[in-house]
Structure formats: C-alpha cells, structure tokens
Amino acid sequence: MNSHSSEKKYRAIGQLPQADAAGQSAAEASAGSSPTTVSGITCRLPTRYGEFALHGYADPATGLEHVALTLGDFSDGAPVLLRLHSECLTGDTLFSLRCDCGPQLEASLRAIASEGRGALVYLRQEGRGIGLINKIRAYALQDTGADTVDANRMLGFADDARDYRFAAHIVQSLGIRQARLLTNNPLKVRALEAQQVEVIERIPLHAGANPMNHRYLSTKAQRMGHLQD
C-alpha cells in the first residue's frame, strides 16, 4: 500500500484529521463531535508494577480497539492520576531507542502503582496516528536526515494525526471527571478539556532520553510545543 492509499485509509477511519497549511493537527478542530457509545469489558491484569483492572473498548466510529488499565476506586470524585498513551510497537514492545515511548509507559505505570490509584488509557494510534507501515516510512526518511515533523509532511501527513475524542469518552466511562495528567504535550490537556474532562494538574513525564533520541525529543519541543519542564 503506498502512502497515498494509506492516507486515504486512515482518513476514512478517522485517524488522520486533515491538517492545516502548516501541517498542524486538526484534532482540536474536530473536538465538537464525538462517538455516541462506549462499551467495555474488564478483567484482572497482574503486572510487575501491581495488579490492575484491564478494560477493553472498541471505537464504533473506527473499529479500533483500545484498553485502559485502572488501579483503585474513583467513586469519590477526587482527581485521578491519568496517562493517555498512544501505541508504539517499536518503543513499547521492541525497546527502540529512537523514542521515549517505552520508558514513558513504564514510568506512568510505576507512578500509578506508587500512588495506589490512577488510570492509563492505551490508544491504538501508532505513529502519531499514521499507522505502523507509514511510521517505518517516516523512520526511513529520518535516516536520510529529515526530522520527525518533516518526515510526516513529506509523506503527506499531519505533524500529529491523533484524535483524543474516544479517549475522553473512555476516561468519562471510568468515572473520571477531573484528572492529574501525566504528559509533556499541551494538546492532550486541551483535547480532554474540550470533551469536559477537567485537567487540574499537568505532571511532567520525562523518561528515556538518550543520545539516539536527542534530536527527536528536541524536535517535539521546538516544533510541536512539547514542554520540557
């Protein structure tokens, strides 16, 4: 499948919002519309960090399947420690040093376990929403000198094609109305608040920096607005 047919596919399933002329994400522009239903099934998930509840969800608009890991009771209405984590096969599973995704995932689970209460929503939005094969294409372009933003644009994609509307519905279905969000990405704060999930605190999440991903992390800060505090 070439990049243009993949682009058409991802737009068709709602995973590639149209970008503006600068290549910025259009997720916020579409924040007014949302999935109509959320349904989940739950089981126990023992991990090295503790025993979580694992909740499964299928997005009726896209057919994509997502999960949430939760720990503790949210019924008191107090703000919940929360992480929205987009799937990264290379970082989360194959231990890639090109990004900081795997270490961020582990750091988030450790933080939730340490607090004894929290949630991690794991979103099937590989490659910032462009899919695994196009992510590999983008990596190939980065091998020739492009940065992560320019590589996406060279393939005809937005800088960040992720859509957090269904993520917000998962969060709400878990009974979370106020969050302490583990993120360096202001877009996630705005996306949740656009769906009436109040972010009362943004908690920086810095993990996994190394010489192999220095340029990637610098590009996210300088060109995508990720915070370095």
C-alpha positions as CSV (number, residue, x, y, z in Angstrom):
1,M,0.0,0.0,0.0
2,N,1.5,3.3,-1.0
3,S,1.5,6.4,1.3
4,H,-1.4,8.0,-0.6
5,S,-3.7,4.9,-0.2
6,S,-2.7,4.6,3.4
7,E,-3.5,8.3,3.9
8,K,-6.9,7.7,2.4
9,K,-7.5,4.7,4.6
10,Y,-6.6,6.5,7.8
11,R,-8.7,9.5,6.9
12,A,-11.6,7.1,6.2
13,I,-11.4,5.6,9.7
14,G,-11.0,9.0,11.4
15,Q,-7.4,8.5,12.3
16,L,-5.9,11.2,10.1
17,P,-7.6,14.6,10.7
18,Q,-7.0,17.0,7.8
19,A,-4.0,19.2,8.6
20,D,-3.9,22.9,8.0
21,A,-1.3,24.5,5.7
22,A,1.3,24.4,8.5
23,G,0.8,20.7,8.9
24,Q,-0.6,21.1,12.5
25,S,-3.0,18.6,14.0
26,A,-6.7,19.2,13.4
27,A,-7.8,17.1,16.3
28,E,-8.9,20.2,18.2
29,A,-10.9,21.5,15.3
30,S,-13.0,18.3,15.3
31,A,-13.4,18.2,19.1
32,G,-17.0,19.2,18.9
33,S,-18.1,15.8,17.5
34,S,-17.7,12.6,19.5
35,P,-18.5,8.9,19.4
36,T,-22.1,8.1,20.6
37,T,-21.3,4.9,22.5
38,V,-18.7,3.5,24.8
39,S,-18.7,-0.1,25.9
40,G,-16.1,-2.1,27.9
41,I,-15.3,-5.5,29.3
42,T,-13.0,-5.9,32.3
43,C,-10.6,-8.5,33.7
44,R,-7.7,-8.6,36.2
45,L,-4.2,-7.8,34.9
46,P,-1.3,-8.7,37.2
47,T,1.9,-6.8,36.2
48,R,5.3,-6.2,37.6
49,Y,4.0,-2.9,38.9
50,G,0.9,-4.3,40.6
51,E,-2.5,-5.7,39.8
52,F,-4.6,-3.5,37.5
53,A,-8.1,-3.9,36.1
54,L,-7.9,-4.1,32.3
55,H,-10.8,-2.6,30.4
56,G,-11.3,-3.2,26.7
57,Y,-13.1,-0.8,24.3
58,A,-14.0,-0.8,20.6
59,D,-14.5,2.6,19.0
60,P,-17.7,2.3,16.9
61,A,-16.6,5.1,14.6
62,T,-13.3,3.4,13.6
63,G,-13.4,-0.2,14.7
64,L,-10.1,0.3,16.5
65,E,-9.7,-1.4,19.9
66,H,-8.2,0.3,22.9
67,V,-7.6,-0.6,26.5
68,A,-7.5,1.2,29.9
69,L,-5.6,0.0,33.0
70,T,-7.0,1.2,36.3
71,L,-6.0,0.9,39.9
72,G,-8.1,2.0,42.9
73,D,-11.5,3.4,43.4
74,F,-12.6,6.6,41.5
75,S,-16.1,6.8,43.0
76,D,-15.2,9.6,45.5
77,G,-14.9,12.0,42.6
78,A,-11.3,13.1,43.6
79,P,-9.0,13.9,40.7
80,V,-7.3,10.8,39.2
81,L,-3.7,10.4,38.1
82,L,-4.1,9.8,34.4
83,R,-1.9,8.9,31.4
84,L,-3.1,8.9,27.7
85,H,-0.5,6.7,25.9
86,S,-0.5,6.1,22.2
87,E,0.6,2.7,21.0
88,C,4.3,2.5,19.9
89,L,5.2,-1.0,18.9
90,T,8.8,-0.1,18.4
91,G,9.2,1.6,21.7
92,D,6.8,-0.2,24.0
93,T,7.5,-3.7,22.7
94,L,10.7,-3.8,20.7
95,F,12.7,-1.5,23.1
96,S,13.6,1.1,20.4
97,L,15.9,3.9,21.4
98,R,14.6,6.2,18.7
99,C,11.8,7.5,21.0
100,D,10.9,7.8,24.7
101,C,7.6,5.9,24.5
102,G,8.5,2.7,26.3
103,P,10.1,4.4,29.2
104,Q,7.2,6.8,29.5
105,L,4.8,3.8,29.6
106,E,6.7,2.2,32.3
107,A,7.2,5.4,34.3
108,S,3.4,6.0,34.1
109,L,2.5,2.6,35.4
110,R,5.1,2.9,38.2
111,A,3.6,6.3,39.2
112,I,0.1,5.0,39.2
113,A,1.1,1.9,41.3
114,S,3.1,4.1,43.7
115,E,0.0,6.3,44.2
116,G,-2.3,3.3,44.5
117,R,-4.9,5.0,42.3
118,G,-5.0,6.0,38.7
119,A,-5.6,5.1,35.1
120,L,-3.6,4.6,31.9
121,V,-5.6,4.7,28.6
122,Y,-3.6,2.8,25.9
123,L,-4.7,4.1,22.4
124,R,-4.2,2.3,19.1
125,Q,-2.8,5.4,17.4
126,E,0.6,4.0,16.2
127,G,3.0,6.6,14.7
128,R,1.1,9.6,16.0
129,G,-1.9,8.3,14.1
130,I,-0.4,7.4,10.7
131,G,0.0,3.6,11.3
132,L,2.9,1.3,11.6
133,I,4.0,1.0,8.0
134,N,3.9,4.7,7.4
135,K,5.8,5.2,10.7
136,I,8.5,2.9,9.3
137,R,8.4,5.0,6.1
138,A,8.9,8.1,8.3
139,Y,11.8,6.5,10.1
140,A,13.4,5.7,6.7
141,L,13.2,9.4,5.9
142,Q,14.6,10.3,9.2
143,D,17.6,8.0,8.5
144,T,18.3,10.3,5.5
145,G,18.2,13.5,7.6
146,A,14.6,14.5,7.9
147,D,13.3,15.2,11.4
148,T,10.0,13.6,12.7
149,V,7.9,16.6,11.6
150,D,9.3,16.9,8.2
151,A,9.1,13.2,7.6
152,N,5.4,13.2,8.3
153,R,4.9,16.1,6.0
154,M,6.9,14.5,3.2
155,L,4.5,11.6,3.4
156,G,1.5,13.9,3.2
157,F,0.5,13.5,6.9
158,A,-0.2,16.0,9.7
159,D,2.5,16.6,12.3
160,D,0.3,14.8,14.8
161,A,-2.7,12.9,13.4
162,R,-4.0,11.6,16.7
163,D,-7.6,12.1,17.8
164,Y,-8.4,12.0,21.5
165,R,-12.2,12.2,21.4
166,F,-12.7,8.5,22.1
167,A,-10.0,8.6,24.7
168,A,-12.0,11.2,26.6
169,H,-15.1,9.0,26.4
170,I,-13.1,6.1,27.9
171,V,-11.9,8.4,30.7
172,Q,-15.5,9.5,31.4
173,S,-16.8,5.9,31.3
174,L,-14.3,5.1,34.1
175,G,-16.0,7.8,36.2
176,I,-13.1,10.3,35.9
177,R,-14.2,13.9,35.6
178,Q,-11.0,15.6,36.9
179,A,-7.5,14.4,36.1
180,R,-3.9,15.0,37.0
181,L,-2.5,14.3,33.6
182,L,1.0,12.8,33.1
183,T,2.1,14.4,29.9
184,N,4.5,16.9,28.3
185,N,2.0,17.5,25.4
186,P,-0.3,20.5,25.9
187,L,-2.5,19.2,23.1
188,K,-3.7,16.3,25.3
189,V,-4.7,18.8,28.0
190,R,-6.7,20.9,25.5
191,A,-8.3,17.8,23.9
192,L,-9.5,16.4,27.2
193,E,-10.9,19.7,28.4
194,A,-12.7,20.1,25.0
195,Q,-14.6,17.0,26.0
196,Q,-15.4,18.2,29.5
197,V,-12.7,16.3,31.4
198,E,-11.1,18.9,33.6
199,V,-7.3,18.7,33.9
200,I,-6.5,20.3,37.3
201,E,-2.8,19.5,37.0
202,R,-0.3,18.6,34.3
203,I,2.5,16.4,35.6
204,P,5.7,16.4,33.5
205,L,6.7,13.0,32.3
206,H,10.4,12.8,31.3
207,A,11.9,9.4,30.9
208,G,14.1,7.5,28.4
209,A,16.2,10.4,27.0
210,N,19.3,9.0,25.3
211,P,21.8,10.0,22.6
212,M,19.8,8.1,19.9
213,N,16.6,10.1,20.5
214,H,18.0,13.5,21.4
215,R,17.1,15.1,18.0
216,Y,13.6,13.5,18.2
217,L,12.9,15.0,21.7
218,S,14.3,18.4,20.7
219,T,12.1,18.4,17.6
220,K,9.0,17.7,19.7
221,A,9.9,20.5,22.0
222,Q,10.9,23.1,19.3
223,R,8.4,22.3,16.6
224,M,5.4,20.6,18.3
225,G,5.2,22.5,21.5
226,H,6.0,19.7,23.9
227,L,7.1,21.1,27.3
228,Q,10.4,20.5,28.8
229,D,9.7,21.5,32.4
